[in-house]
Amino acid sequence: MAGSEAAWQIANAGIPVILHEMRPTVETFAHQTHDLAEMVCSNSFRSDDDEGNAVGLLHWEMRAANSVIMAMGDEHALPAGSALAVDRDAFSAAVTEKLVSHDLITIERGEINGLPPADWGQTIIATGPLTSKSMADDILANTDQASLAFFDAIAPIVYADSIDMSKAWMQSRYDKGETEEERTAYLNCPMDEETYNAFIDALLAAEKTEFKDWEKDTPYFDGCLPIEVMAERGRETLRWGPMKPVGLTNPHQPDVKAHAVVQLRRDNALGTLFNIVGFQTKMKYGEQARVLSMIPGLENANFARLGGIHRNTFINSPLLLDDQMRLKSRPEIRFAGQITGVEGYVESAAMGLLAGRLAIAQYNEQDRQSPPNTTAMGALISHITGGADAKTFQPMNVNFGLFPPVDNVKGGRRNRKDRYKAYTDRAKADWTDWMAQG
């Protein structure tokens, strides 16, 4: 995501770019294709609400900056209520085609084993969530830092024609969406209390993936916890998370309130694949099929992909990067994307966009400051390059807690809707001003 966006921004400024991609020469255990910007976990860019949500605001800023990730996401969007979900294969193929066909972008396939030599000039390291071991080892050797990493998990994908629609139904939570397609974007599977408790028991007892000794102390990222870890935190945790039953009415039993609801979201434009929302898992494959078949409507489900878990590596950005995202010890090198300690597709792409634009300014010998922390991108870059405590640094999604407070909001702190609108209004004005500077 980040490398693709950075290359696009730089090339559109009239500067030639060489984009290195190790696949297919070196594969990963999570990628399924050789396309750029492949989505290996969810197919969602999360909320598209640019007035009341920090992620939606980030979408707005990226669109205003001619983001290829957002443009192709919009072009291959799927109904998802107030969220932006995409047909993942069509999306990554479209991003790849955009970059391959650009006159100023050269794509070279093959692994780069470590930090490049100084005579490469300006370089952006955007190796994503699955940085190769040789690159990671060289980064650590050159920064003299202990390895920082966290586990990320993948949710299963189900074939739509194997779902029992006599038990499941289509509805977005609280019927959100402007069209009927959006208001029915999610497939819902209800559970009564007895079924839910049996499911939790099976989940807790299921055989899980065992980690290697060097992985055992690696923390999870709280925004992408496996369902087993959530269940271990308390039997009701999942009911207050991805299985919350609020805002939904079962047309098969309209007078019966579900104890819990499992939601699935369309994963491709054809509507033949659905991913189980928030169901990242570390259960072994056989156990996944057994436990997930306990969900009403999924008793005979066929899986296009089962869930999985992988280890992500990121650097201690507050300690290692300056406010231009440059490595302090080698300022010709910038880092971007998830390796910097942002979490999420959109956040990763946004840091690629910023790294690209800051590199453009440096190439043109212009004095270009990072965007103010009143904007979504500015809040993220401020956090990872000094706002966070280096001693406790962990991956972060964009959120309004990273923004400086807004004064004189109607209704004060209690009126969240007005407060968030004030944040986004201020951010849009400041982002527009920053973009106008060049």
N, C-alpha and C positions, 0 to 999 in steps of 0.2 A: 504493500500500500504506500508506504512512505517513499520508497525509491522510485516507484512509478510516478507519483505526484511531483517529486522534486525534479525528475528528468523532464516532465511535461512543462513545468513552470519555466525552467531554464531554457529549454529549446524554444518556447514561445517568446522568449526575450531576444531571440536571434543568436543564441550562443550554442555551439555544438556540444553534444553530450555523448559520452560512452556509458551505457548502462550494462553492468555485469550481472548475470543471473547464473547461479551454479547448476540449476536443473536444466536439462536432464543428465548432465555429466555426473552430478552428485545429487542423489535423491534424498528426501526426508521421509519419515514414517507417517507424516500427517497429510502431505500434499497428494492430491489425486491426479493432477494434470501438470503440464509444463507451462501453463499460462502465467502471466504476471498478475499481481494483485489477487491471487486466489484466496478465497475465503475458506478457511479450514475449520472454523468452529461454527458459529451461528451464521445465518444469512441476513441478519438484521443490522441496520445502522442505528437502531433504537429510535427514540422520539424525533419527530420532524416538526415539533411545535417550537417555532422560533420566538414566541412571545413569553412562554412560561416554562421553558426547559433549557438547560445549559447545552445539552447535546444538540437540540434543534437550533439553538443560536449558532453553534459551531457549524452546522450545515449551512446556515445563512451566510456566514462569513466566507466559507469555502466557495460557495456558489458565486459570491461577489468577486472572488479572486480567480474565476475561470478554472475551477478545479476539475480535472478529468475524472477523478474518483466520483465526485458528486454528479457530474454530467452523465456518466455511464450508469450510475446508480439510479438516477431519475429515469433514464431511458429504458432500464430493465426492471423497474419497480413492480412489486406485487402488492395486492391488497393486504394491508396490515393495520387497519384502523388508523390511529394517529402516529404510527411508527413508519419508518421507511425500511421495508424488506425488499430484497432483490433476488432475481433468478441468478444464483451464484455462478453457474457455468457460463451463461450468456454474458453476465457482467464482466467476468475476468477475461473472456475471449474478446469482448469489445474494448476493454482497456488495452489489452495486448495489441490489437489491430491498430488502435490510435497511435501507440508508440512506435510500432513497427513501420507504419506508413509515414511517419514524420521525417521530413528530409534532414533534420539536424540531429536525429537520435540514431545512434548505432548500438545495436544490442549484441553483446558478446556472451556466448554461453560457455561457462566453465568456472571452476571454483577459484576464488582469490583467497590464498591461504593465510593472509595476515594483513596488517596495516600496510598500505602501499608506500613505495619510496617517495621521498620528498619531490623528486622531479616530475611526479604526476601532477603536481599543482593542486588546485582546489579539488577536494574529494569529499563526498558524503557517504558515510557508512550507515546504511539503512537495512541491516541484515535481518530485521524482523524477529518474530518470536522463536525461530528455530535456527539461530546463528550456528554455523558449523563449528565443530570442536576446534579445528585448527585456527579459525579466525578468533574465536572466543579466547583460546589460550594465548594468542599473540596480543590481543587487547589487554588481557590481565597482566601479561608480562611487561607491557609497555606502560601500564598505569600503576603497577605495584599495589593493586587492590585485591582484597579477598573476593572470591566469587560471590555475586549476588544473584539469586534466582528464585523463581516461584513456579508452582505447578499450575497449569491451565488445563481445562477439560473440555471434551467435545460431546455434544448431545447426539443421541441416535436420530436417524431419519427413517420414516415409515412409508411404505407404498400406500397411497390413498385407497386403492381398490381393495385393500385387505382390512380396512377399518369398518367395523360394524356400525352403520349409521342408524340402526334401530335403537342404539344406546347413546350414540354421540350426536352432536348437533353443531351447527355453524352459528357463531355469534361473537362479536368483539365485546370486550368488557364494557358495560354501561352503554352498549350500542354506539361506541365512538366511531366517527367517520362521516364524511359528507355524502358518500354514495352507498347504495345498498351493498355493493361489493365490499366496501371497506367495513361496513357495519356487520358483515358476516365473514370477516377475514380469518377468524380463528375457529378451529375445530375443538370442541369441548367434550371431555369424558368425565362424567360425574362419579363420585364415590360416596357411599353412605359411611357411617362411623365404623361399622364392623369391617367393611372392605378396606377402609383407610388404615385401621389398626393392623389388619393382617398384612397389608402392603408394607407398612413400616417395619413389622417384625421380620418379613422376608428380606427387606432391604438391609437391615442391620445384620442379619445372619449370612447374607450372601458372601461368596468368596470374592475377595478384592485383589486388584493388581498389587503385587509386592514390589517395593522400591529397593533399589540397590543401596548398600550401606552409605555411599556418598550422597544419596538423595534424601535420606530419612529426616534430616533436619531442615529441608527446604520448605518454606511456608507456602500455604495456598494464598491466592488472591481472593479477597472476600467477595468481589463482584462476580466471580465465576466458580463458586464452590461446587464440588461434586454433591449430588443429592444425598449420598451416604454420610458425608461430613455434616451436612445440615441436619439430617435425622439424628446423628449422634449428639447434637447440641440440645435435643429435646424433641419429644414426640410431636409437638405442635408446631415445630419450626417450619416445616414444609407447608402447613396450612396458612401460615402467615407470610409465605414466600411465593414460589412458583405455583403452588396448588391452592391459593386462596380462592374461595368460592363466591366472592362478592361481585355484584354487577352482572350476574348471569342468571338466566331463567331457562330451565330445561323444558322444551316443548313437549317432550314425551311424558313428563310428570310435572306440569306447571305448578302444582300445589305443594310439591315436595322440595324443600331446600336442601341442596347437596351439602354434605359435610366437607368435601374437598373436591376440587376440579383440576384435572390435568388438561392443559391447553397444548394444541399443536398448531404450528404456523406453516402456511404454504411455503415450499422451498424452491419451486420452479414455476415458470410461466404456464406450463401445461396443467399445473395443479395435480400432478401425479405423485408428488413427493411432499411429505409434511415432516418438519422436525419438531421434536418434543421440547417445548419451551422451558428453559431453565433446568433441563434434566441432564446436565453434564454428569458423567459417571466414571468411576474407576472400577466398577464391577467387571469381572472377566466375561468374555463374550457369551458363553453358555448360560451364565447366571443372569445376564441382562435379558436374554430372550425369555427365560423362565419368570423372572420377577416382573418385567414389564407387561407380560401377558396377563397379569393379575388386574391390570387397569381395565375397567369396563369399556368395551368397544375395541380393545386391542388384544382380545383373547387369541385371535388367529392372525395377528399382524405379521407381515413380512417386512424385514428391515433392509433398506438399501444400504445403510451404513450403521454399524453399532457405535456406541460411544467409546471414548478413549481418554487418555490423560498423557500430557507431555510436560517436559520441564523447559521453562522459558528462562533465558538469561538476560539480565539488564545491568547496565553500569551504574555506578554511584554518581549520577549526573550533578547533584549539587556540589560535589567535591571536585569533579573532573572537567566540567564544561563551563565556559564563560557565558555571558548573556547573549552571545551570538550563536550559541550551540557549538562552539569550536572547542576542541580538545586543548586545554591550557598548555600542555606540554608540546603540542604540535598544532599550532593554530591554522595550518592549511587543511586540517581535517575537521569536518563537522560530523556530528551524529544526529540521526533522525529516526523517528518511529518508536516502536515498542522497546527497542534496546535502550532508549533513553529513560524509560520508567514511566511512560504514559501507557494506559491500558485501553484497548478498544480499537476497532477498525478506524473509526472517524478520527479519534485522537491521534492515532499513528499517522494517518494520511495528512492530517493538519500539520503535524510537526515536519513532515516531508515538504509540504507547501512552504512553510516558513523557512526551512533550511535552504530550499531552492531560491526563494526571493532574497534572502540575506546573502547567498552566494552570488547572485546576480549583481547586487549592489557592490560587493567587494570586487568582482570582476571588472565592473565599470568605474572602480575607484571612487565610489560614492560613500558618504557617511550616512549609513542607514541604521537607525535604532530599531530594536525589536518593538512590536506593537505594545501599547499600554496595557497594564494588567486589568483594565476595565473591560477589555474585550475577551472573548473566549480563548482565542489563541494566545493572547498576551498573558492571560491568567495561567494557562498551562505552561508556557515557556518560563514564566517567572517562578512557578512552583518548582520545576525540575532543575532550574539553573541557580537556585539559591533560596527560594522561598521555603523549601522543605528542609527538615533537619537531616543532614547527611548521616547521622548516627542511626536513625530509625527509618531511612528512606525506603518506601515501598511503592509499587505501581499505583497510579492514580487515574481515575476517570475524570473528565471535566465535570465540575459542579459549581454551584453558586457560592459554596464555601471558600473557593479560591479567589473570589472577586472582592475588591474593597467594598465596604458597606455603602449603601445609597442613603443619603440624608433626605429628610422631609418627604417620606413616602406617605401618601394618603392612608390613614388607618393604622399607621405605625407598623411595628414588627408583626402584629397579629394577622395583618392582611397579606397573606402570602402571595395571592394572585397579583395584587398591585405592586408588591415589592419586586417580584420576578419580572413584571412588565417594565418596571423602572430600570432594573439591571439590563434587560435586553434593549430598551430604547437607548440607554447611554452607550452600550456596547456598539450598536449599529452606527451611531453617530461617530464614535471614536474610530471604529474600523474604517468607515468611509473616509475620514480625514487621513488615516494612516495610509490607505491605498492611494489617495490622491498625491501623496508625497513622492511617488515614483515606484 
